[in-house]
Amino acid sequence: YTFKCSYTFKWRKAPSFFSGDERYLSMKQKNKVEEIIRAIDKQKGEKEQEERITKEYLIIDCQTRLIGIQIEYLREVLDLKDDNEISPIPFTPSYILGIINVRGEIIPVLALSELLHIDERELNLMKIVVIENQFKISFPIKNIVDMRAVDVKDIRTIKDVTAKKEDQFISDEFDYHGTVVSIMDIPKLFLSHYIL
């Protein structure tokens, strides 16, 4: 007995999940996603960079406290080898120590301890700091402690600067190895009666 099958089988190609166009679109989508990720990473990097804005300060030892001077106002620091480098000026207020000749330029020397009303317990002043805003002034200091870049987020504004007379030129502060550094307000100093 012979069985004959009347059905005809046709082999077909297995269907592809992605046609040529679909593959092209998926690649475009992938590139778009990567572009978006790169843009997000760039924005995050810029944001982190903005959040890490710093200001540089020269930290000086001023008798009984540390003072921070913003680097943008600093011009130079000189060794005070001999008190004779400062030439006194007669009939001037006590906070004006005299003048100093720096390479032919005459610069007034002020007593920072009097400007900040700091008790002068030590007279071992080793250096002279020269700062400039509208013009140059200088003041002798005990020593340089450090130069530090401080994140602006770590700088605190003193709530009531009028509460203490000695803080009239101090408006901000930051911590330094367990000690508070008082930031000197240089523009305010140059606008004060001590200078003008």
C-alpha positions in Angstrom: 0.0 0.0 0.0 1.4 3.3 -1.0 0.4 6.6 0.8 0.6 9.8 -1.2 0.6 13.2 0.5 -1.2 15.9 -1.4 0.3 18.7 0.7 3.2 20.8 -0.6 5.6 22.2 2.0 7.4 25.5 1.3 10.4 26.5 3.3 10.2 30.1 4.5 13.0 32.4 5.9 12.6 32.9 9.6 11.3 36.5 10.3 13.7 39.1 11.5 12.8 41.1 14.5 14.5 44.1 13.0 14.2 45.2 9.5 16.9 47.4 7.9 14.9 50.5 8.7 14.3 49.4 12.3 18.0 48.7 12.8 18.8 52.2 11.5 16.3 53.7 13.8 17.6 51.8 16.8 21.1 53.0 16.1 19.9 56.6 15.9 18.1 56.1 19.2 21.2 54.6 20.7 23.3 57.6 19.5 20.7 60.0 20.8 20.7 58.3 24.3 24.5 58.5 24.4 24.4 62.1 23.4 21.9 62.9 26.2 24.0 61.0 28.7 27.1 63.0 27.7 25.1 66.2 28.0 23.9 65.2 31.5 27.5 64.3 32.6 28.7 67.6 31.2 26.1 69.5 33.2 26.9 67.6 36.3 30.6 68.3 35.9 29.9 72.0 35.4 27.6 72.0 38.4 30.2 70.3 40.6 32.8 72.8 39.4 30.5 75.7 40.3 29.8 74.2 43.7 33.6 74.0 44.3 34.3 77.7 43.8 37.2 78.7 46.1 38.9 81.8 47.2 42.6 82.0 48.1 43.7 83.6 51.4 47.0 84.4 52.9 46.7 83.4 56.6 48.9 85.6 58.9 49.6 85.5 62.6 48.5 88.8 64.1 49.4 88.6 67.7 46.5 86.8 69.4 44.5 85.8 66.3 44.7 84.6 62.7 43.8 86.9 59.9 43.0 86.0 56.3 43.8 88.3 53.5 42.3 87.6 50.0 45.1 87.0 47.6 43.7 89.4 45.0 44.7 92.3 47.2 48.1 90.9 48.2 51.1 92.4 46.3 54.1 91.1 48.2 55.5 90.1 51.6 58.8 91.5 52.7 61.2 90.5 55.5 61.4 93.1 58.2 65.1 92.7 59.0 65.5 95.9 60.9 63.0 98.3 62.5 64.9 101.1 60.8 63.3 100.0 57.5 60.2 101.8 58.7 60.7 105.6 58.8 58.4 107.2 61.4 56.4 110.3 60.5 56.0 112.8 63.3 52.6 114.2 64.3 50.6 111.3 62.9 48.0 109.1 64.6 49.4 106.1 66.5 48.1 103.6 64.0 50.4 105.1 61.4 53.8 103.5 62.1 55.5 105.4 59.3 56.6 104.8 55.7 58.7 102.2 54.0 60.7 102.5 50.7 60.1 99.5 48.5 62.3 99.8 45.4 61.8 103.5 45.3 58.1 103.4 46.0 57.0 105.0 49.3 54.3 102.9 51.0 52.6 103.9 54.3 52.9 101.4 57.2 49.9 100.9 59.5 49.6 99.0 62.7 47.1 96.2 62.0 46.8 95.5 65.7 45.3 99.0 66.2 43.1 98.8 63.2 41.6 95.5 64.6 41.9 96.6 68.2 44.0 93.5 69.1 45.9 93.5 72.3 49.6 93.7 71.4 51.3 91.2 73.6 54.2 90.4 71.4 56.3 92.9 69.5 58.3 90.3 67.5 57.2 91.4 64.1 59.1 89.6 61.3 57.5 90.6 58.0 55.7 93.3 56.2 52.6 92.6 54.1 51.9 94.9 51.2 48.3 95.1 49.9 46.6 97.2 47.2 43.1 98.3 46.4 43.0 101.9 45.3 46.7 102.3 46.3 49.2 100.4 48.4 49.5 100.2 52.1 51.4 97.8 54.3 51.5 96.5 57.9 54.0 94.5 59.9 53.0 91.0 61.1 54.4 88.3 63.3 54.6 85.6 60.6 52.9 83.9 57.7 51.0 80.8 58.7 49.7 79.4 55.4 48.2 80.1 52.0 44.9 78.3 51.7 42.2 77.9 49.0 38.9 77.9 50.8 35.6 76.6 49.4 33.1 79.5 49.5 30.6 77.1 51.2 33.0 76.9 54.2 33.1 80.7 54.6 30.7 82.0 57.3 29.4 85.5 57.5 29.6 86.9 61.0 26.0 87.6 62.1 26.5 90.9 64.0 29.7 92.7 63.0 28.7 95.7 65.1 28.6 93.6 68.3 32.3 93.8 68.7 34.4 96.9 67.9 37.4 94.8 66.9 35.4 93.2 64.2 34.5 96.3 62.2 36.9 95.2 59.5 36.0 91.6 59.9 32.9 90.3 58.2 33.6 86.6 57.4 35.5 83.7 58.9 36.5 80.1 58.2 37.9 77.2 60.2 41.6 76.3 59.9 42.9 73.3 61.8 40.5 73.9 64.7 41.2 77.6 64.8 39.0 80.4 63.4 40.6 82.6 60.7 39.0 86.1 60.5 38.8 87.5 57.0 39.8 91.1 56.7 37.5 93.3 54.6 40.1 95.1 52.5 37.6 97.3 50.5 36.0 98.4 53.7 39.3 99.3 55.2 40.2 101.5 52.2 37.0 103.3 52.6 37.4 104.0 56.3 38.7 107.1 58.1 41.9 105.3 58.8 42.9 105.5 55.1 40.9 108.4 53.6 
